[in-house]
Amino acid sequence: MADVLTPRSVNYSQWYNDLVMKADLAENSAVRGCMVIKPYGYAIWEKMQSVLDKKFKETGHENAYFPLFIPKSFFSKEAAHVDGFAKECAVVTHYRLMNDPNGNGIVVDPEAKLEEELIVRPTSETIIWSTYKNWIQSYRDLPIKCNQWANVVRWEMRTRLFLRTAEFLWQEGHTAHATQQEAIEETEQMIKVYSDFAEHYMSMPVTIGVKTANERFAGALETYTIEALMQDGKALQSGTSHFLGQNFAKAFDVKFANKEGKEEFVWASSWGVSTRLMGALIMAHSDDHGLVLPPKLAPIQVVIVPIYKNDEELAKISAVANEITSKLVSLGVDVKYDSNDNRKPGWKFAQYELKGVPVRLAMGPRDLANGTVEVARRDTLQKQVVSLEGIEAYIVDLLDEIQKNIFTKAHDFRAASTHYVDSYDEFKKVLDEKGGFVFAHWDGTSETEVKIKNDTKATIRCIPLDQPDEAGVCMVTGKPSNKRVLFARSY
């Protein structure tokens, strides 16, 4: 399968596109800028959903659903919010079609114009806060902790599967609180939930930090982010959590009576991750052979491939394979026994390698006679002959080892691709020659931030929470700086 994918070293972007298509994850649709997520790709997303949904509920959140369509007037209520999304909105103006009287097919019925245009949901703060006004009267009604799994539309002209499409899937949490402190704690709690998911399930190390004023979510007072490093040295924003203050409560007049009977505006947070995580998963770990999936998110964790010449051999192998499958399933492992006879074992090996299945077992008559099985692990491409006795416990331990090894490899790559610079010339040289994460001093001004972006296409990904104070001077202006910030070119 070496010629299936464009090598990363030749064209990383083409490698990514090849892999998404040929591993049956997604494809472009008939609608420009939109994608079809294929069953195998959606199965990975479902595993992500399942884990995150459980984490949300463990932290006191409930799922709800709010309308896809938002009245245009709602966006005018919060000025920063409308400024942030105005150029990405799809607008519904009519509600009916008709046959063209001139015989030119179907046209929009001019008599069916909406009294007020509707915006196709780019994010739901406005429609949710108009709803919360009806739910909240007293401190007894708080907090409200809602999440919804939904699709959103942000009109994109230049798209890439999973990373940037006009329509994508996501979850968005929207919470309402009686105090500022509660809302801030919620915001910080949820970015930690995302970080835990990225590192312990996606095996992807991330940096937690806050966005600069220029990079904040439209309408937020503070945006927390997790930033991951892809193998081509570019950063990918992989989840955000926003402290919204009272901005949306004031915009939609959402007040509550506190314990003393005094009316106050509600405090808010919102937070979300999207199918962009699929792109992160692919680019953080995969290789020129195909996907490399962390076992915790792999739709098929173990595949068993029989090697046989006749039905009698197949029957004997199947008896053993089915027993292994049953025991592994009872241990919570997702197993596929592929006895399909329309493909040869070599084709299957290559296909499951392409799809990133963490562990492959191959069994033939000789293996049965010896009481062994060949075990191939996807992360290292190593093969080993292992005794059938105790194979189930061996595989469970191996899956755990693979999960940790994938994280270690990504962590080591990030460490080797993280640079500290003090001068602007060195900064530009590192970006051009090495890429990766670059820590440098910045004077805190928007003007300097914009200049760096215009000069180098690098942005401040975040001001890391764990970055220690360190006196220095801005690499561009020479003005004082008390902390390095994280720069990178990004998706």
Secondary structure by P-SEA (a helix, b strand, c coil): cccccccccccaaaaaaaaaaaacccccccccccccccaaaaaaaaaaaaaaaaaaaaabbbbbbbbcccccccccccaaaaaaccccbbbbccccccccccccccccccccccccccccccccaaaaaaaaaacccccccccbbbbbbccccccccccccccccccccbbbbbbbbccaaaaaaaaaaaaaaaaaaaaccccbbbbbbbbcccccccccccccbbbbbccccccccccccccccaaaaaaabbbbbccccbbbbbbbcccccccaaaaaaaaacccccccccccccccccbbbbbbcccaaaaaaaaaaaaaaaaaaaaacccccccccccccaaaaaaaaaaacccbbbbbcaaaaaacbbbbbbccccbbbbbbccaaaaaaaaaaaaaaaaaaaaaaaaaaaabbbbccaaaaaaaaaccccbbbbbbcccaaaaaaaaaacccccccccccccbbbbccccccccccbbbbbbbcc
